[in-house]
Amino acid sequence: ASQTAKQMVRDGADNLKRFTFELGGKAPHILFADADLDNAINAATASAWRLTGQSCALGSRVLVERPIYERVVDAFRARAKSVRVGMPSVDTNHMGPQSHQAQLDKTLSYIEIGKQDGAELVAGGHRIATPELAAGYFVEPTVFAGVTNRMRVARDEIFGPVASLIPFDGEDEAVAIANDTPYGLTAGLWTRDVGRAHRVSSRIDAGMVWVNTYSFLRWSTPYGGFKASGWGRENGIDALAPYLETRTTVISTTGQFPNLYAD
């Protein structure tokens, strides 16, 4: 999406065209050690695999404070096994297919890249080849542990159901990892400390930050990104700005104007 936006800007430059872009993302989902862990896991697994990972707002980089890291890895491993993958027309299924063959191939290639780069595959990682799904583009919900933010599974937008679990120590490192990306669309964090919630959310380079929830959005809420995640905002009053022109009109109530050149 970012490359398409850059080309549109180049093509529209001669006429000074204005654009609004909602582009890619590689959102951090930060779990502090004092988080309500049950709800944090619910949100983190949902945001990693919802829509089969095919949304730029999903929190595929799961940053976990080190004291709870192994518990979160175990929880993701167990949750991945409970995800029902199948046809979206079946209401009881949780996750459907990738959108097309090229996206399936991309997701599977990044799973291989993750293993090559040294990440530990703890769940999923394969195309689903059961008789009823073999002809489709279905991938298992996938979890990598031991991920660093320099690995490609943590840096590149995959658009597949691939969660990368990244350990951190303290607020400063969490913010540094969260912001170490060309993107800045969304972010999430979980903590019981209200002061920390304000400190960390204000330091994250993202247009939308959720605290103790994820993906909650109303149509009145401005939505858009920083950095390579876009220009402008959708929703709310801010969405009107690109379509408006500002005019300043000054009217004298006296109609008098002095002759500046009089003797």
N, C-alpha and C positions, 0 to 999 in steps of 0.2 A: 504493500500500500504506500509506503513512504517513497519508493522509487516512482510510482505512478504520480504521486503528488508533485514531486520535483519536476517531472516532465511536463505536467500541466502548468506549473509556474513558468517554466521556460517558454512554453508555447503561448502563454497569455501575456508575456512580458511586454511585447510591442504595443499592446492596447491597455496596459496597466490593469489587467483583470484582477478582481479580488476573489479570494477563495475562502471557503470554510472546509477544513479537513478533519475528519476523525480517522486516525490512522492506526498503526500497530501498537503493540504493547508487550511487555514481559514483566507483569506485575509482581511485586513482592508481597507476600502474605506473612506477616511477622508474628510469631508466637513467643511471647515472653514467659518466663518461668512461673509468674504469678497468675497466668491466664486461667480462666474457667476452661479447663482442658477438654472436657466433653464437648462443649459447644464449639470451642475452637477447632477441634478435629472435625466436627460436623461441617463447619463452614469451609475449612481448608480442603477437605476431600471433595466437597461439592464444587468449590471454585476451581479445582484442578481438573475435574472430569466432566463438569456440566457441559452440555452441547458437544460432547465428545472432544472437548478442548478447543472447539472451533469458534472462539471469541477472543478478541484482543484485550478484553477486560479481565480475563480470568487470572487467578493467582497461581501460576504454575511454578514460580520460585517461592518455595515455602522456607522461610528463614526461622530457625528454631533455636531458642536459647539453650546452651549446652546442658544445663542440669536436667532438662526434660527431653533431650534429643532422642535418646534410645526409646523412650516411651512413645514418642510421636512416630518414629520409624515403625515400631511394632503395631501401632494403631493404624497407620496407613497400609501396612502389609495385610492386616486382618480385614480392613474395610474394602480393599481392592477385591478380595475374594468374594465379598457379598454383593458386588455390583452385578446386576442382571443386564447383560448386553444382548440386544436383539432388535427386531423390527420396531421402529418407533410407533407403528400403528397399534402395538400391544401395550395397553395402559400400564401393565405391571413391570415392564422393562424400564431400566434406569438410563441406559445409554444406547444410542444408535450407532450408525456407521459414519465413517469419514465421507466427505461429500463426493469424492470421485477418486479414480485410480491414481492420479498424480499426487493427491494429498495423502492417500494411503502409503504410496511409495516414499514420500517425504518423511512421514512419521516413522516408518520402519527404518529408514536410513538413519534418522537421528537416534533411534534406540541403539543401533550399532555404533554410532559415533560416541554415544555416552559410555558404552562399555569400553571402546578403544581408548577414550580419554581417562579411564580409571575410575569412573563412577561405579558403585555397586548396585546391580539390578536386584531389587528385593521383592518385586512383584510384577507380574505381567510381562510385557515385552514381546508378545507374539501376535501375529494375525490369527483370528479365530477361524478354525477350519472344520467346525462341526458340519455335518451334512446340510443342515437347514440354513447355515450362514456362510458356507464356503464360497458361494458365488458373489457375496457382498464385500464391502470394504470395512470389515469389522476388526477392531484392534482391542486387545485387552487393556484395561486400565493399568497404567505402568507407573512404577515408583523407582526412582534412583535415590540412594543414600550416599553419604560421603562425597557430596558434590561441592566443588568450589565454584566461585562466581566467574572464574576464567574458563571453565568448561563450556563447550558450545551448547550443550543442553540447557545451560543456565543463561546464555547470552542471546541465543537466536529464538525468534518466534517460530515455534514448531506447528502450532494449530492442530495438535493431536492430544490425546489423553495421557500426557506425560508430566508427572510431578517430580521436581528436583528438590530434595531436602538438604538445606544448607545450614550448618551449625554456625552460631555466633556467640560472642561473649560481650554482653552489655549494650547499652543504647548506642554508643558512638559507632561500634562496629556494625550494628544492625542498620543504622542510617547509611553508613558508608557503602555497605553491600547493596542496600536497596537502591541507592542513587547511582551505582556503578553500572549504568546501562544507557544506551542512546534514547530509550523510551521514557515516558512519564505520563501514562494514561491514568492508571488506577493503582491503589495500594490498600492493604488492610493490615490492622494490627490488633492484637488481643492482649489486654492487661487489666488488672483490677485497680491499678494506680492511676487516678485521674490526672495527676500532675504529669506523669509519664505520657499518658495519652495525648495531652496537649503539646508537650515538648517534642515528641517524636513526630506526630502528625504535621507539625509546623515545619519540620526539617526535611520532610520527604518531598522530592521533586515529582509530584503527581497532581493532576487536575482534580482527582477525586480520591479521598482517603476515607475508608470505613474503619470505625473503631468498634470492636466487639460485635461486628456483623460483617456481611459481605454481599455486594451486589444489590443492596437496597437502593432504589432510585425512584423518584417521582418525576412526572413530566414537568413540574415546576422547578426542578433542581438542575442548574447548569451542569452540563456534562461535556468534557473534552480534556485534551491532554497538554502537557508541557513537551518541550524538546521535539524529538522526531515523532511524537504521537499526535501531532496535529496543530491546526490553527483554529481559533474561535471556539464557540460552544454551541452545543445543541441543547434544546429544552429551555424553558423559562424565558425571562426578559432578555437575557444575554443572547439568545438565539436570533433575535431580531436585528441586532446591531449590524451585521454585514449587509443587510438589505436597506439600511437607512442612510440618508445623507443629512449632515448637520449644517444648518444655515444660521448665521448670526445676522439679525436685522437691528439696526440702531436708528431710532426716531427721535429727533429733537422736539421737545414740547414748545420751544419758542420760535424755531425757524430762523434764528439769528446766527450769523457767522461773521466774525470780524475781518476787516481788510488787513491782512498782515503786512501789507506794503504801504499803508498810509503813513504820511509824515506825522 
